[in-house]
Amino acid sequence: PKAPKAPKARPAPVSAMGSMAAGGASPRLASKRRTGANWTSAMLVAAAVVAILSVGIFALANLHRTFEPVDARSPAHPTPTPAAPSSTPVPSPSPSHPAVDGVTLRLQVAAGSSWVRVSDGSGRPIYEGLLTSGDRKDFSDPRSLTVRYGNSSVVSVLLNGQNKGSPASSCGGIVCTQQYVPGPAGG
């Protein structure tokens, strides 16, 4: 009887043989190479962009927000929304007794905007915020008021009942600090 013949082995492709001869992986693994985009990296980049945009939008939404500390001398009132600026003045701390011996100050913006910080006679900030077109704020203190202007050229000052105009002319710059004291001259 004749012995059965062994099946013939198929020759491997030349490129796979070269890979195997060089100590590489099997032909099946050597031919699989990732050629597409790295989706993990793409998702991380997309998440970073979304996070940056979210922080930027949040910062822009809160840019016009004012911060007014509540103390015993000024009445508490809600922060006005930028869409509807308040046209009524904030009442002075004691409307029935105007401060004759102290400093009364009205800051008003006709057009434009300016950041301001108002501090009382002891140096404690009583207002900090952005004044925009049409805004008017009143302040008083028995000793003095100090105002730091971010854009002094758009602010008009009424000091102790006298119109002083824009502080930019007297303080020598757009960003400046002015101190106001009692009396007719006051500044």
C-alpha positions in Angstrom: 0.0 0.0 0.0 1.0 3.5 -0.7 1.5 5.9 2.1 -0.7 9.0 2.1 0.9 12.1 0.9 1.4 15.0 3.3 -0.4 18.2 2.3 1.7 20.8 0.6 2.6 23.8 2.7 1.7 27.1 1.1 4.6 29.5 0.7 4.3 32.7 2.7 4.4 36.0 1.0 7.8 37.5 0.5 7.1 40.6 2.7 5.9 38.4 5.6 8.9 36.1 5.3 11.2 39.1 5.5 9.5 40.2 8.6 9.7 36.7 10.2 13.3 36.3 9.2 14.2 39.5 10.9 12.7 38.3 14.1 9.4 40.1 13.7 5.9 39.0 14.6 3.8 36.6 12.6 2.6 37.7 9.2 -0.9 38.3 10.4 0.2 40.8 13.2 2.8 42.5 11.1 0.3 43.5 8.4 -2.0 45.2 10.9 -0.9 48.8 11.5 -3.0 51.6 12.8 -3.3 54.3 10.2 -6.3 56.2 11.5 -6.4 59.2 13.9 -5.7 58.7 17.6 -9.3 59.1 18.9 -8.2 59.4 22.5 -6.0 62.4 21.8 -8.7 64.0 19.7 -11.3 63.6 22.4 -8.9 65.2 25.0 -8.3 68.1 22.7 -12.0 68.6 22.2 -12.7 68.4 25.9 -10.0 71.0 26.6 -11.5 73.4 23.9 -14.9 73.0 25.4 -13.6 73.7 28.9 -11.7 76.8 27.8 -14.7 78.2 25.9 -16.9 77.5 29.0 -14.6 79.5 31.2 -14.4 82.3 28.7 -18.2 82.6 28.3 -18.6 82.5 32.1 -16.0 85.3 32.5 -17.7 87.4 29.8 -21.1 86.9 31.4 -19.8 88.2 34.7 -17.7 91.0 33.4 -20.4 93.7 34.1 -21.3 92.3 37.5 -20.8 94.8 40.3 -19.8 94.0 43.8 -21.2 96.2 46.6 -20.4 95.2 50.2 -23.4 95.7 52.5 -22.6 97.8 55.5 -24.6 99.8 58.1 -24.2 103.1 56.2 -25.6 102.1 52.8 -28.9 100.4 52.1 -28.8 96.9 50.6 -30.1 96.8 47.0 -29.8 94.2 44.3 -27.2 94.6 41.6 -28.7 96.1 38.4 -28.7 94.0 35.3 -26.7 95.5 32.3 -29.8 95.3 30.1 -31.8 97.7 32.4 -29.5 100.3 34.0 -31.0 102.0 37.0 -31.9 105.6 36.2 -32.8 106.5 39.8 -30.0 107.5 42.1 -29.0 105.4 45.1 -30.2 107.3 48.1 -27.6 108.8 50.4 -27.2 107.0 53.8 -29.3 109.7 55.6 -31.6 111.5 53.1 -33.4 113.5 55.8 -30.0 114.8 57.2 -27.7 115.8 54.3 -24.1 115.6 55.3 -23.3 119.3 55.8 -20.0 118.7 57.6 -18.9 115.8 55.5 -18.3 114.9 51.9 -21.2 114.3 49.4 -20.2 112.9 46.1 -22.2 112.0 43.0 -20.5 110.1 40.2 -22.3 110.1 36.9 -21.5 108.6 33.4 -23.1 110.1 30.3 -21.5 107.9 27.7 -19.0 105.1 28.0 -18.0 103.1 31.1 -15.5 103.3 33.9 -14.6 101.0 36.7 -14.5 102.8 40.1 -13.7 101.9 43.7 -14.9 104.3 46.4 -13.4 104.1 49.9 -14.6 105.9 53.0 -12.6 108.1 55.4 -11.1 105.0 57.1 -9.9 103.5 53.8 -12.6 100.8 53.8 -14.0 100.2 50.3 -17.8 101.0 50.2 -18.4 100.5 46.5 -16.5 98.7 43.6 -18.0 98.2 40.2 -18.5 99.3 36.6 -20.4 102.5 35.9 -21.9 102.6 32.4 -23.8 105.1 30.3 -26.6 106.6 32.3 -25.5 105.3 35.7 -25.4 107.7 38.7 -24.1 106.8 42.2 -24.2 108.9 45.4 -21.8 108.6 48.3 -21.2 110.5 51.6 -18.8 110.3 54.5 -18.2 112.7 57.4 -14.4 112.7 56.9 -13.4 112.0 53.2 -14.0 109.8 50.2 -11.3 108.4 48.0 -12.1 107.3 44.4 -10.0 105.2 42.1 -11.1 105.6 38.5 -10.4 103.1 35.7 -11.5 105.6 32.9 -11.8 109.0 34.6 -12.5 110.8 31.3 -16.1 109.5 31.1 -17.1 110.3 34.7 -18.6 113.6 35.9 -18.3 114.6 39.5 -20.7 116.6 41.6 -18.8 117.3 44.9 -20.6 118.9 47.9 -23.2 120.4 45.5 -20.7 121.8 43.0 -20.0 120.4 39.5 -16.3 119.5 39.3 -16.5 118.0 35.8 -14.3 115.1 34.8 -11.5 114.1 37.2 -9.3 113.4 34.2 -8.4 117.1 34.0 -7.3 117.4 37.6 -5.6 114.1 38.2 -3.5 114.0 35.1 -4.5 110.6 33.6 -7.2 108.2 32.6 -6.5 105.8 35.5 -6.1 107.9 38.7 -7.1 108.2 42.3 -8.7 111.3 43.8 -9.4 112.1 47.5 -12.4 114.4 48.3 -12.7 116.2 51.6 -15.4 118.4 53.3 -15.8 122.0 52.3 -16.6 123.9 49.1 -13.3 123.1 47.3 -13.4 119.5 48.5 -10.8 118.0 46.2 
